[in-house]
Amino acid sequence: MSLGIQAISHAFGGSRIDNSEYAARFGFEPAFVRDKLGIATRYVATADEATSDIAAAAVAALLEKTG
């Protein structure tokens, strides 16, 4: 019997935040945020979303892949 990761999946929160919005909130240039953090966009949960909702979406996507 072989053990190991057979599949992976992901899910994102329903709200998208671009670097320009994040940078403006904290007084940085968008390029600074991208260069230092290595990301251009982040996703966060909406007000009516719990982290368990996002986790459940990721599990549903995984089960769809693997059956």
N, C-alpha and C positions, 0 to 999 in steps of 0.2 A: 504494500500500500504506500502510495506517495502522498506526502502532505505538502501543502503550499498554497499560495494565493491563486485561485482559479479565475477570478474576475474582479474588477474594481468598477466603481461608479461614483457619481458625484451629483450634487444638487446645489443650487444657488438660492440665496434669499431673494425675495421679490423686488428689492429696491437696489438700484445701481447708483454708485457714486463715482464720478470721474475725478481724476486728479485735480482738475481746475476747481471743482467745488471744495474738495478737501483742502487744497492749498490755500484758497481764499479764506476758509474758516480759520486757519492757523497762521496765515501771513507768510506763506512760502510760495515760491514759483512752482508751477506744475512740473517743470523739468527737474527741479530739485527733488520733488517727491518721487518721481519716476526713477531717477538715478540712484537715490539713496535706498528706496524700498524695493525697487525692481518691479513695480506694478503700475499699471496705467488706470485700471478700473477695479473697484471692489464691489462686492455685493453684500448687503446686510438684510436682515429680516425686516419685514414691514411691521407696522404696529399690531396687525392682527395675526402675525406669524410667530410661532414659538420655534425654538431650535429643534424640538422634537418633530415639528411639521417638516422641516427641511431634511432631517434625518430620515423620516418616513418616506419622503420623495426619493432620496438616494437609495433606500432599500428597495422601493418599488422598481426603480430603474435597474438595479442589480438583478432582481428576480426576473425582470423582463428579459435580460440578457441570458441568464443561466437557466431559466425555467424553473 
